[in-house]
C-alpha cells in the first residue's frame, strides 16, 4: 500500500472535446479568465509549463500587434495612401523616386495579421478548454498531469497532434494565406493601370464581378462565349475519351482477341511519351506546312498553294483539338477500365447469356452500369481536369485564332488559358482572380450536384 504512485487516470475529457459555450457555462472564474489571460487556469493549478506556453503565445501576439500588426490592419483597410513619386535633387541635378506605399504588401501583411488573429482566437479557446479539463479533474479528485505527462502523451494518444502540427503550419503558410490573398485581389482594382509601388490600387467591392457577368460590358462578351466553349470542351473531351477507351478495353479483353498483352503494350507506349512532347509534335504535324497538309497537296485533295486551317479557323481548331485529345486520353481510360472489366463477376454474363441476352443488351444492362457506378468519381475528376486543361489548349492552338470581339482571348481559349493571358500578358490580376473564383464555383456546383445524384453516392454498397 502506498508503494506505487497512482497514475492520473484519463476521464474522457480533453480540451478539444468541449465546446467554448460549455466551458463558459460550467467553468469557474479562473477557467473563464483563461480565455483572456492564456494559461491562467493551468498556472493556478500548478501546470506551470503548459500555462507559460499559452501565456507566451499571447504575449508574442500582442508584441507583434504593437510593432507591426496595428499598422498592417490600417494599411489593409486603405491599401496605402502615399504613392511613389519623383523628387528633383538639386544637388545632383536629377530626379529621384520618393518612397511610397505598396498596395500589394499592404494586402499581404493584412492577410497575415488576420490569420494570426484567427490563430490567437484558436489558442484562446484551447487555453480555456485546457483550464476546464483541469478543473473537472480536480473536482473528481483525480491527479493533474504534469508537463512530463504532456510530453509523454505526444508519443502515445496525442501522437497525431504532434505529427500533424508542422504540416498544418505549412498548409496555412503556403496554401491558405496565398489563397486568401488571391481571392481578395478579385475585390480590388489591381490591373495594368494600377501597378504598385508606382500606382496604388484600392478596394472596389463587387465591381469586377459585375463587369465580367453583366451582359452590357465588353468583358461579358468574352466571358460567356469562353465559358460556353469551356463546358462544351470539358463534356466532349470527358465523354469521348471514356466511351472510346471503354470500347477499346472491351475489344482487347474479348475472348476472341489474341496477343492481348501486345495490344495493351502498344497503347501504353503512347502514354509513356510526355504529353507536352506529343502535343508539340501534333502541332507541327497539323500546321499549315506540316506533313498532313503536304500529303493532302501531293495526292491532290487540296490545291498546291492551299492548306487546311487546322489551328487558324475556329471550327477546325476546336475539332482538331478534340480529336488530338482523344488520341492522348483514350489509352489512359483503356488502362483504368481494363482492371475494372476483369473484376466484373463472370456469373452475371453467364446468367444473361442463358436468358438469351445479346452482346448489346449485356453491354447496356451489365457492363456500362457497373463501369459507371465504379468510375463516376473518376469521370467527375476528369471533367474537372478538362475544364482546367491548360496544356492541350495552350500548346496546340495557344487559344487562337485571335478575335477582335474578345478581350485578350482567342476562339479556343478556355477560362484557365484566358486567365493566364489576363495575368501574365495583360497584368489584369483582379480579373484573373475573379475568373479563378467563378471557375471554382462552377466546378464545385457541377461536381457536387452530379456526384450526389449518382449511384456511387446513393447506393454505396450495391456492387460489394
Secondary structure as a PSIPRED ss2 file (coil, helix, strand):
# PSIPRED VFORMAT (PSIPRED V4.0)

   1 X C   1.000  0.000  0.000
   2 X C   1.000  0.000  0.000
   3 X C   1.000  0.000  0.000
   4 X C   1.000  0.000  0.000
   5 X C   1.000  0.000  0.000
   6 X C   1.000  0.000  0.000
   7 X C   1.000  0.000  0.000
   8 X C   1.000  0.000  0.000
   9 X C   1.000  0.000  0.000
  10 X C   1.000  0.000  0.000
  11 X C   1.000  0.000  0.000
  12 X C   1.000  0.000  0.000
  13 X C   1.000  0.000  0.000
  14 X C   1.000  0.000  0.000
  15 X H   0.000  1.000  0.000
  16 X H   0.000  1.000  0.000
  17 X H   0.000  1.000  0.000
  18 X C   1.000  0.000  0.000
  19 X C   1.000  0.000  0.000
  20 X H   0.000  1.000  0.000
  21 X H   0.000  1.000  0.000
  22 X H   0.000  1.000  0.000
  23 X H   0.000  1.000  0.000
  24 X H   0.000  1.000  0.000
  25 X H   0.000  1.000  0.000
  26 X H   0.000  1.000  0.000
  27 X C   1.000  0.000  0.000
  28 X C   1.000  0.000  0.000
  29 X H   0.000  1.000  0.000
  30 X H   0.000  1.000  0.000
  31 X H   0.000  1.000  0.000
  32 X H   0.000  1.000  0.000
  33 X H   0.000  1.000  0.000
  34 X C   1.000  0.000  0.000
  35 X C   1.000  0.000  0.000
  36 X C   1.000  0.000  0.000
  37 X C   1.000  0.000  0.000
  38 X C   1.000  0.000  0.000
  39 X C   1.000  0.000  0.000
  40 X H   0.000  1.000  0.000
  41 X H   0.000  1.000  0.000
  42 X H   0.000  1.000  0.000
  43 X H   0.000  1.000  0.000
  44 X H   0.000  1.000  0.000
  45 X C   1.000  0.000  0.000
  46 X C   1.000  0.000  0.000
  47 X C   1.000  0.000  0.000
  48 X H   0.000  1.000  0.000
  49 X H   0.000  1.000  0.000
  50 X H   0.000  1.000  0.000
  51 X H   0.000  1.000  0.000
  52 X H   0.000  1.000  0.000
  53 X H   0.000  1.000  0.000
  54 X H   0.000  1.000  0.000
  55 X H   0.000  1.000  0.000
  56 X H   0.000  1.000  0.000
  57 X H   0.000  1.000  0.000
  58 X H   0.000  1.000  0.000
  59 X H   0.000  1.000  0.000
  60 X H   0.000  1.000  0.000
  61 X H   0.000  1.000  0.000
  62 X H   0.000  1.000  0.000
  63 X H   0.000  1.000  0.000
  64 X H   0.000  1.000  0.000
  65 X H   0.000  1.000  0.000
  66 X H   0.000  1.000  0.000
  67 X H   0.000  1.000  0.000
  68 X H   0.000  1.000  0.000
  69 X H   0.000  1.000  0.000
  70 X H   0.000  1.000  0.000
  71 X H   0.000  1.000  0.000
  72 X H   0.000  1.000  0.000
  73 X H   0.000  1.000  0.000
  74 X H   0.000  1.000  0.000
  75 X H   0.000  1.000  0.000
  76 X H   0.000  1.000  0.000
  77 X H   0.000  1.000  0.000
  78 X H   0.000  1.000  0.000
  79 X C   1.000  0.000  0.000
  80 X C   1.000  0.000  0.000
  81 X C   1.000  0.000  0.000
  82 X C   1.000  0.000  0.000
  83 X C   1.000  0.000  0.000
  84 X C   1.000  0.000  0.000
  85 X E   0.000  0.000  1.000
  86 X E   0.000  0.000  1.000
  87 X E   0.000  0.000  1.000
  88 X E   0.000  0.000  1.000
  89 X E   0.000  0.000  1.000
  90 X C   1.000  0.000  0.000
  91 X C   1.000  0.000  0.000
  92 X C   1.000  0.000  0.000
  93 X C   1.000  0.000  0.000
  94 X E   0.000  0.000  1.000
  95 X E   0.000  0.000  1.000
  96 X E   0.000  0.000  1.000
  97 X E   0.000  0.000  1.000
  98 X E   0.000  0.000  1.000
  99 X C   1.000  0.000  0.000
 100 X C   1.000  0.000  0.000
 101 X C   1.000  0.000  0.000
 102 X C   1.000  0.000  0.000
 103 X H   0.000  1.000  0.000
 104 X H   0.000  1.000  0.000
 105 X H   0.000  1.000  0.000
 106 X H   0.000  1.000  0.000
 107 X H   0.000  1.000  0.000
 108 X H   0.000  1.000  0.000
 109 X H   0.000  1.000  0.000
 110 X H   0.000  1.000  0.000
 111 X H   0.000  1.000  0.000
 112 X H   0.000  1.000  0.000
 113 X H   0.000  1.000  0.000
 114 X H   0.000  1.000  0.000
 115 X H   0.000  1.000  0.000
 116 X H   0.000  1.000  0.000
 117 X H   0.000  1.000  0.000
 118 X H   0.000  1.000  0.000
 119 X H   0.000  1.000  0.000
 120 X H   0.000  1.000  0.000
 121 X H   0.000  1.000  0.000
 122 X H   0.000  1.000  0.000
 123 X H   0.000  1.000  0.000
 124 X H   0.000  1.000  0.000
 125 X H   0.000  1.000  0.000
 126 X H   0.000  1.000  0.000
 127 X H   0.000  1.000  0.000
 128 X H   0.000  1.000  0.000
 129 X H   0.000  1.000  0.000
 130 X H   0.000  1.000  0.000
 131 X H   0.000  1.000  0.000
 132 X H   0.000  1.000  0.000
 133 X H   0.000  1.000  0.000
 134 X H   0.000  1.000  0.000
 135 X H   0.000  1.000  0.000
 136 X H   0.000  1.000  0.000
 137 X H   0.000  1.000  0.000
 138 X H   0.000  1.000  0.000
 139 X H   0.000  1.000  0.000
 140 X C   1.000  0.000  0.000
 141 X C   1.000  0.000  0.000
 142 X C   1.000  0.000  0.000
 143 X C   1.000  0.000  0.000
 144 X C   1.000  0.000  0.000
 145 X C   1.000  0.000  0.000
 146 X C   1.000  0.000  0.000
 147 X H   0.000  1.000  0.000
 148 X H   0.000  1.000  0.000
 149 X H   0.000  1.000  0.000
 150 X H   0.000  1.000  0.000
 151 X H   0.000  1.000  0.000
 152 X H   0.000  1.000  0.000
 153 X H   0.000  1.000  0.000
 154 X C   1.000  0.000  0.000
 155 X C   1.000  0.000  0.000
 156 X C   1.000  0.000  0.000
 157 X C   1.000  0.000  0.000
 158 X C   1.000  0.000  0.000
 159 X H   0.000  1.000  0.000
 160 X H   0.000  1.000  0.000
 161 X H   0.000  1.000  0.000
 162 X H   0.000  1.000  0.000
 163 X H   0.000  1.000  0.000
 164 X H   0.000  1.000  0.000
 165 X H   0.000  1.000  0.000
 166 X H   0.000  1.000  0.000
 167 X H   0.000  1.000  0.000
 168 X H   0.000  1.000  0.000
 169 X H   0.000  1.000  0.000
 170 X H   0.000  1.000  0.000
 171 X H   0.000  1.000  0.000
 172 X H   0.000  1.000  0.000
 173 X H   0.000  1.000  0.000
 174 X H   0.000  1.000  0.000
 175 X H   0.000  1.000  0.000
 176 X H   0.000  1.000  0.000
 177 X H   0.000  1.000  0.000
 178 X H   0.000  1.000  0.000
 179 X H   0.000  1.000  0.000
 180 X H   0.000  1.000  0.000
 181 X H   0.000  1.000  0.000
 182 X H   0.000  1.000  0.000
 183 X H   0.000  1.000  0.000
 184 X H   0.000  1.000  0.000
 185 X H   0.000  1.000  0.000
 186 X C   1.000  0.000  0.000
 187 X C   1.000  0.000  0.000
 188 X E   0.000  0.000  1.000
 189 X C   1.000  0.000  0.000
 190 X C   1.000  0.000  0.000
 191 X C   1.000  0.000  0.000
 192 X C   1.000  0.000  0.000
 193 X C   1.000  0.000  0.000
 194 X C   1.000  0.000  0.000
 195 X C   1.000  0.000  0.000
 196 X C   1.000  0.000  0.000
 197 X C   1.000  0.000  0.000
 198 X C   1.000  0.000  0.000
 199 X C   1.000  0.000  0.000
 200 X C   1.000  0.000  0.000
 201 X C   1.000  0.000  0.000
 202 X C   1.000  0.000  0.000
 203 X E   0.000  0.000  1.000
 204 X C   1.000  0.000  0.000
 205 X C   1.000  0.000  0.000
 206 X C   1.000  0.000  0.000
 207 X H   0.000  1.000  0.000
 208 X H   0.000  1.000  0.000
 209 X H   0.000  1.000  0.000
 210 X H   0.000  1.000  0.000
 211 X H   0.000  1.000  0.000
 212 X H   0.000  1.000  0.000
 213 X H   0.000  1.000  0.000
 214 X C   1.000  0.000  0.000
 215 X C   1.000  0.000  0.000
 216 X C   1.000  0.000  0.000
 217 X C   1.000  0.000  0.000
 218 X C   1.000  0.000  0.000
 219 X C   1.000  0.000  0.000
 220 X H   0.000  1.000  0.000
 221 X H   0.000  1.000  0.000
 222 X H   0.000  1.000  0.000
 223 X H   0.000  1.000  0.000
 224 X H   0.000  1.000  0.000
 225 X H   0.000  1.000  0.000
 226 X H   0.000  1.000  0.000
 227 X H   0.000  1.000  0.000
 228 X H   0.000  1.000  0.000
 229 X H   0.000  1.000  0.000
 230 X H   0.000  1.000  0.000
 231 X H   0.000  1.000  0.000
 232 X H   0.000  1.000  0.000
 233 X H   0.000  1.000  0.000
 234 X H   0.000  1.000  0.000
 235 X H   0.000  1.000  0.000
 236 X H   0.000  1.000  0.000
 237 X H   0.000  1.000  0.000
 238 X H   0.000  1.000  0.000
 239 X H   0.000  1.000  0.000
 240 X H   0.000  1.000  0.000
 241 X H   0.000  1.000  0.000
 242 X H   0.000  1.000  0.000
 243 X H   0.000  1.000  0.000
 244 X H   0.000  1.000  0.000
 245 X H   0.000  1.000  0.000
 246 X H   0.000  1.000  0.000
 247 X H   0.000  1.000  0.000
 248 X H   0.000  1.000  0.000
 249 X H   0.000  1.000  0.000
 250 X H   0.000  1.000  0.000
 251 X H   0.000  1.000  0.000
 252 X H   0.000  1.000  0.000
 253 X H   0.000  1.000  0.000
 254 X C   1.000  0.000  0.000
 255 X C   1.000  0.000  0.000
 256 X C   1.000  0.000  0.000
 257 X C   1.000  0.000  0.000
 258 X C   1.000  0.000  0.000
 259 X C   1.000  0.000  0.000
 260 X H   0.000  1.000  0.000
 261 X H   0.000  1.000  0.000
 262 X H   0.000  1.000  0.000
 263 X H   0.000  1.000  0.000
 264 X H   0.000  1.000  0.000
 265 X H   0.000  1.000  0.000
 266 X H   0.000  1.000  0.000
 267 X H   0.000  1.000  0.000
 268 X H   0.000  1.000  0.000
 269 X H   0.000  1.000  0.000
 270 X H   0.000  1.000  0.000
 271 X H   0.000  1.000  0.000
 272 X H   0.000  1.000  0.000
 273 X C   1.000  0.000  0.000
 274 X C   1.000  0.000  0.000
 275 X H   0.000  1.000  0.000
 276 X H   0.000  1.000  0.000
 277 X H   0.000  1.000  0.000
 278 X H   0.000  1.000  0.000
 279 X H   0.000  1.000  0.000
 280 X H   0.000  1.000  0.000
 281 X H   0.000  1.000  0.000
 282 X H   0.000  1.000  0.000
 283 X H   0.000  1.000  0.000
 284 X H   0.000  1.000  0.000
 285 X H   0.000  1.000  0.000
 286 X C   1.000  0.000  0.000
 287 X C   1.000  0.000  0.000
 288 X C   1.000  0.000  0.000
 289 X C   1.000  0.000  0.000
 290 X C   1.000  0.000  0.000
 291 X H   0.000  1.000  0.000
 292 X H   0.000  1.000  0.000
 293 X H   0.000  1.000  0.000
 294 X H   0.000  1.000  0.000
 295 X H   0.000  1.000  0.000
 296 X H   0.000  1.000  0.000
 297 X H   0.000  1.000  0.000
 298 X H   0.000  1.000  0.000
 299 X C   1.000  0.000  0.000
 300 X C   1.000  0.000  0.000
 301 X C   1.000  0.000  0.000
 302 X C   1.000  0.000  0.000
 303 X C   1.000  0.000  0.000
 304 X C   1.000  0.000  0.000
 305 X C   1.000  0.000  0.000
 306 X C   1.000  0.000  0.000
 307 X C   1.000  0.000  0.000
 308 X C   1.000  0.000  0.000
 309 X C   1.000  0.000  0.000
 310 X C   1.000  0.000  0.000
 311 X C   1.000  0.000  0.000
 312 X C   1.000  0.000  0.000
 313 X C   1.000  0.000  0.000
 314 X H   0.000  1.000  0.000
 315 X H   0.000  1.000  0.000
 316 X H   0.000  1.000  0.000
 317 X H   0.000  1.000  0.000
 318 X H   0.000  1.000  0.000
 319 X H   0.000  1.000  0.000
 320 X H   0.000  1.000  0.000
 321 X H   0.000  1.000  0.000
 322 X H   0.000  1.000  0.000
 323 X H   0.000  1.000  0.000
 324 X H   0.000  1.000  0.000
 325 X H   0.000  1.000  0.000
 326 X H   0.000  1.000  0.000
 327 X H   0.000  1.000  0.000
 328 X H   0.000  1.000  0.000
 329 X H   0.000  1.000  0.000
 330 X H   0.000  1.000  0.000
 331 X H   0.000  1.000  0.000
 332 X H   0.000  1.000  0.000
 333 X H   0.000  1.000  0.000
 334 X H   0.000  1.000  0.000
 335 X H   0.000  1.000  0.000
 336 X H   0.000  1.000  0.000
 337 X H   0.000  1.000  0.000
 338 X H   0.000  1.000  0.000
 339 X H   0.000  1.000  0.000
 340 X H   0.000  1.000  0.000
 341 X H   0.000  1.000  0.000
 342 X C   1.000  0.000  0.000
 343 X C   1.000  0.000  0.000
 344 X C   1.000  0.000  0.000
 345 X C   1.000  0.000  0.000
 346 X H   0.000  1.000  0.000
 347 X H   0.000  1.000  0.000
 348 X H   0.000  1.000  0.000
 349 X H   0.000  1.000  0.000
 350 X H   0.000  1.000  0.000
 351 X H   0.000  1.000  0.000
 352 X H   0.000  1.000  0.000
 353 X H   0.000  1.000  0.000
 354 X H   0.000  1.000  0.000
 355 X C   1.000  0.000  0.000
 356 X C   1.000  0.000  0.000
 357 X C   1.000  0.000  0.000
 358 X C   1.000  0.000  0.000
 359 X H   0.000  1.000  0.000
 360 X H   0.000  1.000  0.000
 361 X H   0.000  1.000  0.000
 362 X H   0.000  1.000  0.000
 363 X H   0.000  1.000  0.000
 364 X H   0.000  1.000  0.000
 365 X H   0.000  1.000  0.000
 366 X H   0.000  1.000  0.000
 367 X H   0.000  1.000  0.000
 368 X H   0.000  1.000  0.000
 369 X H   0.000  1.000  0.000
 370 X H   0.000  1.000  0.000
 371 X H   0.000  1.000  0.000
 372 X H   0.000  1.000  0.000
 373 X H   0.000  1.000  0.000
 374 X H   0.000  1.000  0.000
 375 X H   0.000  1.000  0.000
 376 X H   0.000  1.000  0.000
 377 X H   0.000  1.000  0.000
 378 X H   0.000  1.000  0.000
 379 X H   0.000  1.000  0.000
 380 X H   0.000  1.000  0.000
 381 X H   0.000  1.000  0.000
 382 X H   0.000  1.000  0.000
 383 X H   0.000  1.000  0.000
 384 X H   0.000  1.000  0.000
 385 X H   0.000  1.000  0.000
 386 X H   0.000  1.000  0.000
 387 X H   0.000  1.000  0.000
 388 X C   1.000  0.000  0.000
 389 X C   1.000  0.000  0.000
 390 X H   0.000  1.000  0.000
 391 X H   0.000  1.000  0.000
 392 X H   0.000  1.000  0.000
 393 X H   0.000  1.000  0.000
 394 X H   0.000  1.000  0.000
 395 X H   0.000  1.000  0.000
 396 X H   0.000  1.000  0.000
 397 X C   1.000  0.000  0.000
 398 X C   1.000  0.000  0.000
 399 X C   1.000  0.000  0.000
 400 X C   1.000  0.000  0.000
 401 X C   1.000  0.000  0.000
 402 X E   0.000  0.000  1.000
 403 X C   1.000  0.000  0.000
 404 X C   1.000  0.000  0.000
 405 X C   1.000  0.000  0.000
 406 X C   1.000  0.000  0.000
 407 X C   1.000  0.000  0.000
 408 X C   1.000  0.000  0.000
 409 X C   1.000  0.000  0.000
 410 X E   0.000  0.000  1.000
 411 X C   1.000  0.000  0.000
 412 X C   1.000  0.000  0.000
 413 X C   1.000  0.000  0.000
 414 X C   1.000  0.000  0.000
 415 X H   0.000  1.000  0.000
 416 X H   0.000  1.000  0.000
 417 X H   0.000  1.000  0.000
 418 X H   0.000  1.000  0.000
 419 X H   0.000  1.000  0.000
 420 X H   0.000  1.000  0.000
 421 X H   0.000  1.000  0.000
 422 X H   0.000  1.000  0.000
 423 X H   0.000  1.000  0.000
 424 X H   0.000  1.000  0.000
 425 X H   0.000  1.000  0.000
 426 X C   1.000  0.000  0.000
 427 X C   1.000  0.000  0.000
 428 X C   1.000  0.000  0.000
 429 X H   0.000  1.000  0.000
 430 X H   0.000  1.000  0.000
 431 X H   0.000  1.000  0.000
 432 X H   0.000  1.000  0.000
 433 X H   0.000  1.000  0.000
 434 X H   0.000  1.000  0.000
 435 X H   0.000  1.000  0.000
 436 X H   0.000  1.000  0.000
 437 X H   0.000  1.000  0.000
 438 X H   0.000  1.000  0.000
 439 X H   0.000  1.000  0.000
 440 X H   0.000  1.000  0.000
 441 X H   0.000  1.000  0.000
 442 X H   0.000  1.000  0.000
 443 X H   0.000  1.000  0.000
 444 X H   0.000  1.000  0.000
 445 X H   0.000  1.000  0.000
 446 X H   0.000  1.000  0.000
 447 X H   0.000  1.000  0.000
 448 X H   0.000  1.000  0.000
 449 X H   0.000  1.000  0.000
 450 X H   0.000  1.000  0.000
 451 X H   0.000  1.000  0.000
 452 X H   0.000  1.000  0.000
 453 X C   1.000  0.000  0.000
 454 X C   1.000  0.000  0.000
 455 X H   0.000  1.000  0.000
 456 X H   0.000  1.000  0.000
 457 X H   0.000  1.000  0.000
 458 X H   0.000  1.000  0.000
 459 X C   1.000  0.000  0.000
 460 X C   1.000  0.000  0.000
 461 X C   1.000  0.000  0.000
 462 X C   1.000  0.000  0.000
 463 X C   1.000  0.000  0.000
 464 X C   1.000  0.000  0.000
